[in-house]
Amino acid sequence: MQTSQDSLLARFAPAAIAGGKIPSWLDLPDAKGFRPKRKYRTVWISDVHLGTRGCNAEMLVDFLRSFECQTLYLVGDIVDGWRLRKGWYWPDAHNEVVRRVLKMAHRGTRVVLIAGNHDEMLRDYAGMSFGGVELSLEAVHETADGRKLLVTHGDAFDGVVLYARWLAFLGDQAYGLLLRANIVFNAVRRRLKMPYWSLSAYMKKKVKNAVAFVSSYEEAVAQEAIARGMDGVVCGHIHCAEIRQFGGITYYNDGDWVESCTALVEDAQGAMSIVDWASEKASEAANRLEAQAGAEAGAAT
């Protein structure tokens, strides 16, 4: 097991950085963008699942290029070791996600990677740093307004993963089939000039048992934050972006980049919100089509 973990880590970490050398592309300037970059104090993203066909890497790269922040938390399941052990899938778009994160770290952003269950091979390296990215099992974040938040991937509160690992892998197989259907579904939508829409997320919300699981999971995570004397908790794992109150505790889930394409952000005053990047891009596309239709109508008259 250790050999396979080391192999995955070696393929994930760029060789130049692992060898102590700084690759030249880290200092290359970014292409000039037409939109001003958003300024955040902190950004949380999780459940990217690099190494799978369901990963929306291009959309994530677009989001990473859209902002600057002081701290970036990668809250687990960034790389999908479960899938990569079965077969290597790593297109250039997935490399670009890694390059973008390393550039942010190189240019002064504090980047903290919290290992999840799908990238559990990184847990053996907690406390170390690779290319400026700090590896950790969990973290405590203090917001601009003085609140303390536990930052954890969240799989420790998932009874299926914790007590029935074989069932988790079985569920992962079924979920993989749904995600592959999602890829085909959205390929058809692109041909029809329609924006991204997650079939898999829609199906999860329609399944009664999934809704009950999400509710119990959120409560379990919130109770852990209460037990530790925290003001809130930030997690991922269940691919459901959410901000909820449990008594005096605020539960934050940053969502994922397989289904919903969401992130959690903190502004300079400590206010927290969810960025739904898929919805924003869909709105931009609709506005462009509306403007184009208006221009064509004006030209026709």
C-alpha atoms as one frame of an Amber mdcrd trajectory, in Angstrom:
protein
   0.000   0.000   0.000   2.788   2.418   0.917   4.492   1.842  -2.453   1.320
   2.707  -4.379   0.808   5.792  -2.184   4.359   6.994  -2.823   3.901   6.387
  -6.546   0.732   8.474  -6.626   2.371  11.272  -4.644   5.393  11.277  -6.959
   3.149  11.606 -10.016   1.052  14.325  -8.366   3.989  16.462  -7.135   5.898
  18.081 -10.048   9.342  16.513 -10.287  11.130  19.844 -10.381   9.563  20.974
  -7.103  10.048  17.586  -5.446  13.739  17.849  -6.351  14.049  21.320  -4.820
  14.148  23.217  -8.111  11.740  25.994  -9.015  10.269  25.502 -12.507  10.515
  28.516 -14.798   6.769  28.629 -15.483   6.095  29.766 -11.906   7.521  33.198
 -12.756   5.833  33.562 -16.144   3.267  36.403 -16.176  -0.398  35.497 -16.523
  -2.247  36.413 -19.680  -4.020  39.758 -19.426  -7.664  39.256 -18.541 -10.600
  41.446 -19.487 -12.152  41.231 -16.009 -10.703  42.633 -12.758  -9.748  40.016
 -10.201 -11.937  39.616  -7.154 -10.279  40.194  -3.782 -10.976  37.686  -1.017
  -9.387  37.180   2.364  -9.887  33.397   2.256 -11.165  30.835  -0.257 -12.130
  27.204   0.418 -12.548  24.592  -2.322 -12.804  20.819  -2.039 -13.761  17.624
  -3.834 -12.073  18.473  -7.121 -11.337  14.788  -7.848  -8.428  15.354 -10.207
  -7.764  12.117 -12.055 -11.416  11.446 -12.881 -13.452  12.230 -15.977 -16.103
  13.924 -13.848 -13.726  16.677 -12.693 -14.648  20.097 -14.096 -11.010  21.166
 -14.281 -11.476  23.830 -16.968 -14.160  25.560 -14.921 -11.990  25.407 -11.796
  -9.012  26.923 -13.617 -11.279  29.732 -14.806 -12.373  30.339 -11.209  -8.811
  30.245  -9.837  -7.814  32.874 -12.390 -10.667  35.135 -11.320  -9.516  36.024
  -7.793  -6.670  36.798  -5.413  -6.680  35.788  -1.742  -4.484  35.672   1.333
  -5.261  32.030   2.151  -6.521  29.169   0.000  -7.767  26.017   1.707  -7.997
  22.827  -0.373 -10.405  20.881   1.819  -9.772  17.296   0.720 -10.366  14.990
  -2.233  -8.376  17.274  -4.503  -6.757  14.235  -6.147  -8.795  11.047  -6.488
  -6.387   8.309  -5.472  -9.162   5.696  -5.492  -9.613   6.166  -9.242  -5.956
   6.609 -10.110  -5.085   3.251  -8.559  -7.418   1.618 -11.081  -6.082   3.433
 -14.125  -4.226   6.631 -14.933  -6.325   9.494 -16.280  -4.678  12.912 -16.153
  -5.394  15.344 -19.031  -3.572  18.659 -19.336  -6.478  20.549 -17.770  -5.745
  18.680 -14.523  -2.085  19.706 -14.767  -3.259  23.291 -15.200  -5.168  23.144
 -11.896  -1.967  22.027 -10.133   0.087  24.705 -11.912  -2.394  27.415 -10.973
  -2.397  26.420  -7.283   1.413  26.273  -7.186   1.622  29.700  -8.835  -0.642
  31.120  -6.148   1.577  29.620  -3.432   4.706  30.945  -5.158   3.249  34.460
  -5.328   2.417  34.760  -1.655  -0.914  33.014  -1.077  -0.869  30.651   1.864
  -2.136  27.322   0.488  -3.244  24.606   2.940  -4.264  21.160   1.678  -6.440
  19.143   4.070  -6.223  15.488   3.054  -9.543  13.729   2.430 -10.513  10.094
   2.018  -9.965   9.961  -1.753  -6.500  11.519  -1.403  -5.723   9.717   1.858
  -2.229   8.887   0.516  -1.327  12.465   1.480  -2.203  11.947   5.148   1.148
  10.277   5.840   2.805  13.574   4.857   0.791  15.861   7.172   3.003  18.608
   8.565   5.160  18.739   5.441   5.138  21.255   2.585   5.400  20.578  -1.141
   5.956  23.497  -3.500   4.703  25.906  -0.840   1.536  23.864  -0.226   1.105
  22.897   3.447  -0.293  19.398   4.039  -2.501  18.894   7.086  -5.165  16.620
   8.539  -7.291  19.585   9.652  -6.875  23.256  10.527  -8.354  26.050  12.625
  -9.077  29.267  10.741  -9.676  32.615  12.420 -11.924  34.930  10.425 -11.424
  38.672  10.082 -14.162  39.235  12.675 -12.512  36.924  15.206 -14.500  33.690
  14.832 -12.687  30.342  15.009 -13.614  27.757  12.390 -12.632  24.098  12.310
 -11.554  23.167   8.775 -11.863  19.444   8.016 -12.690  17.352   4.965 -15.489
  15.616   6.869 -15.153  11.939   5.977 -14.531  11.162   9.667 -18.222  11.979
  10.245 -19.471   9.752   7.440 -20.497   6.446   8.997 -20.334   4.649   5.627
 -16.710   5.601   5.060 -15.729   5.118   8.702 -17.353   1.775   9.486 -18.093
   0.116   6.135 -15.263   0.921   3.754 -16.324  -1.770   1.278 -19.762  -0.128
   1.028 -18.125   3.233   0.383 -16.211   1.763  -2.560 -19.404   0.158  -3.885
 -21.201   3.494  -3.634 -18.270   5.117  -5.395 -18.765   2.753  -8.334 -22.449
   3.674  -8.668 -21.646   7.350  -8.273 -19.009   7.024 -11.005 -21.630   5.666
 -13.416 -23.872   8.637 -12.655 -21.004  11.068 -13.241 -20.192   9.459 -16.601
 -23.841   9.914 -17.573 -23.478  13.528 -16.454 -20.519  14.008 -18.862 -22.508
  12.698 -21.845 -25.550  14.747 -20.814 -23.563  17.980 -20.700 -21.742  17.202
 -23.952 -25.151  17.181 -25.625 -26.071  20.457 -23.867 -22.857  22.095 -25.164
 -23.732  21.080 -28.728 -27.116  22.711 -28.220 -25.389  25.893 -26.900 -26.833
  25.276 -23.433 -24.899  25.970 -20.177 -23.591  23.349 -17.762 -26.216  21.685
 -15.553 -25.499  18.848 -13.134 -27.681  15.804 -13.681 -25.929  13.980 -10.815
 -26.576  16.801  -8.319 -30.237  16.924  -9.368 -30.631  13.170  -8.884 -29.034
  13.319  -5.421 -31.467  16.001  -4.285 -34.380  13.894  -5.492 -33.349  10.794
  -3.562 -34.991  10.762  -0.133 -32.289   8.719   1.590 -29.555  11.014   0.274
 -31.351  14.025   1.744 -31.636  12.282   5.128 -27.934  11.362   5.034 -26.890
  14.942   4.262 -28.947  16.264   7.178 -27.474  13.800   9.685 -23.959  14.426
   8.363 -24.296  18.198   8.762 -25.539  17.789  12.328 -22.667  15.420  13.228
 -20.048  17.850  11.906 -21.668  20.771  13.727 -21.717  18.816  16.994 -17.978
  18.210  16.692 -17.384  21.951  16.291 -19.495  22.589  19.407 -17.514  19.982
  21.373 -14.264  21.702  20.430 -15.483  25.145  21.406 -15.448  26.489  17.850
 -17.691  29.138  16.340 -18.185  27.181  13.137 -16.912  24.447  10.856 -15.913
  24.318   7.178 -15.997  20.972   5.398 -16.614  19.261   2.066 -16.996  15.533
   1.313 -20.732  15.320   0.523 -20.711  17.635  -2.549 -23.477  19.853  -1.153
 -22.627  23.539  -0.735 -24.466  24.928   2.277 -24.414  27.539   5.034 -26.582
  26.602   8.037 -26.952  27.473  11.692 -26.951  24.768  14.367 -27.581  26.642
  17.577 -24.607  28.957  18.003 -22.537  27.075  15.396 -22.353  27.963  11.715
 -21.908  25.005   9.375 -20.219  25.753   6.046 -19.803  23.272   3.196 -17.873
  24.526   0.172 -19.425  22.023  -2.261 -17.371  20.455  -5.057 -15.983  20.752
  -8.598 -17.575  17.611  -9.998 -21.258  18.440  -9.719 -22.000  21.975  -8.531
 -18.706  23.873  -9.105 -18.905  25.946  -5.924 -16.510  27.532  -3.436 -16.751
  29.215  -0.043 -15.218  32.682   0.302 -14.510  35.158   3.105 -14.273  38.909
   2.469 -12.046  41.434   4.255 -14.645  41.961   7.021 -15.124  38.232   7.722
 -18.448  37.799   5.903 -18.767  34.320   4.339 -20.642  33.348   1.190 -20.854
  30.609  -1.418 -19.735  31.303  -4.979 -21.717  29.233  -7.494 -19.353  29.414
 -10.451 -21.457  27.207 -12.734 -24.483  29.492 -12.257 -22.371  32.608 -12.817
 -20.962  31.240 -16.069 -24.444  30.193 -17.199 -25.728  33.741 -16.508 -22.810
  35.239 -18.440 -23.536  32.955 -21.396 -27.241  33.876 -21.312 -26.391  37.595
 -21.221 -24.034  37.212 -24.179 -26.712  35.402 -26.194 -29.252  38.082 -25.291
 -26.857  40.846 -26.307 -26.016  39.057 -29.528 -29.699  38.572 -30.353 -30.335
  42.284 -29.658 -27.448  43.301 -31.886 -28.657  41.063 -34.723 -32.199  42.407
 -34.363 -30.884  45.979 -34.506 -28.801  45.237 -37.577 -31.822  43.663 -39.293
 -33.853  46.842 -38.858
